[in-house]
Amino acid sequence: CHLQHPHVAPVHALSSQFETDIDDRYGDLDSRTDSDISEIPASSDRTPEILKKALSGLSSRWKNWWIRGILTLTMISLFFLIIYMGSFMLMLLVLGIQVKCFHEIITIGYRVYHSYDLPWFRTLSWYFLLCVNYFFYGETVADYFATFVQREEQLQFLIRYHRFISFALYLAGFCMFVLSLVKKHYRLQFYMFAWTHVTLLITVTQSHLVIQNLFEGMIWFLVPISSVICNDITAYLFGFFFGRTPLIKLSPKKTWEGFIGGFFSTVVFGFIAAYVLSKYQYFVCPVEYRSDVNSFVTECEPSELFQLQTYSLPPFLKAVLRQERVSLYPFQIHSIALSTFASLIGPFGGFFASGFKRAFKIKDFANTIPGHGGIMDRFDCQYLMATFVHVYITSFIRGPNPSKVLQQLLVLQPEQQLNIYKTLKTHLIEKGILQPALKV
């Protein structure tokens, strides 16, 4: 005999009705296509009034040209100022750009899907940003600030258990996401979960690589970034004045004339910039933290990459230049590879961003910079470049770093340091570099 409580059926009915109401409220995401996505309202024009009045008599084409030009020169001037202020300020600049780019991309997702009232979407997005930054930059602190960490007991605990703490923080966010899931709305929430993680991959990971490149020497930061900037400017100028042939449908204003002109201009610029910067220790020496002065320093004996070498020219160049040999910094040869990537592959980061914006019917990621759009609009190619430079350095340039090894040795226990000393001494004696001690 099966007995049923008289109140069970009504409760079950109420539950079913509640779930049905939720289904009706949130709808079915699968039925939506790209054409169903509502257009995000255009951001207001933030061009300064003084510029609007000064350029009021020009056509929209030339007005935009002047606005872009003036703001470009302003940004370049500020960039030079930050370079003068040192590597630490450059790191802060990279972090600031990272946060702003993350904000712009996440805001687009929020605007597209805000009508669904996704629970905790923004909160979790920013929480994951903090977690990922804590993980990556905690690793950086452990690698490059070992002597400083050694003096601070609290930091020693955080560094020793850094990865476990990072995992625990991420796990907390993961659990919060699971608890926020709403029936019939699951797929959309997982879309946004993936949106957040892809945004983290694009912004945090790449900005971390930018800072890693900076630690190798400011020149590995400046030449790639300035090459992308040069390509962006020269491609725009060549396209503006000579552009006739469309390059790609994703970005109708891009032309083959601009693409080709930007390529040659960028290679020449990168070659010259590499020559100029290679002369100065400030740019070529690895950025290191010195605990005795409590600051970053760029002092070293420049490596062979940044010492003039004599090269024999190939026959066709001998005929053109009328000389058989030329003196170059080896880094100038590497700059050709960096500039080539910046001008041929780097723009595909911009094309990717154009496709993304078209998918959500927006012109720019934001309106932070008049005539340029958002910060992400200016740095969409830079992130791709950062990965290439990091891979290039680790594949073709980087060797053992004595300074980094020494910092790691200094944080070991005295017994461990003594064992390493004895092992190293024995090794050097066997190689004949040191003479064995004479027995009395």
Secondary structure, DSSP 4 states (H G I P E B T S, - for coil): -----TTHHHHHHHHHHHHHHHHHHH--GGG--GGGSPPPPPPPP---HHHHHHTTTS-HHHHHHHHHHHHHHHHHHHHHHHHHH-HHHHHHHHHHHHHHHHHHHHHHHHHHHGGG--TTHHHHHHHHHHHHHHHHHHHHHHHH-HHHHHH-HHHHHHHHTHHHHHHHHHHHHHHHHHHT--TT-HHHHHHHHHHHHHHHIIIIIHHHHHHHHHHT-HHHHHHHHHHHHHHHHHHHHHHHHH--SEEETTEEEEEHHHHHHHHHHHHHHHHHHHHHHTT-HHHHSPPEEETTTTEEE------GGGS-EEEEPPHHHHHHHS-SEEEE-HHHHHHHHHHHHHHHTTHHHHHHHHHHHHHTT-S-S--SBTTTBSHHHHHHHHHHHHHHHHHHIIIII----HHHHHHHHHTS-HHHHHHHHHHHHHHHHHTTSSPPPPP-
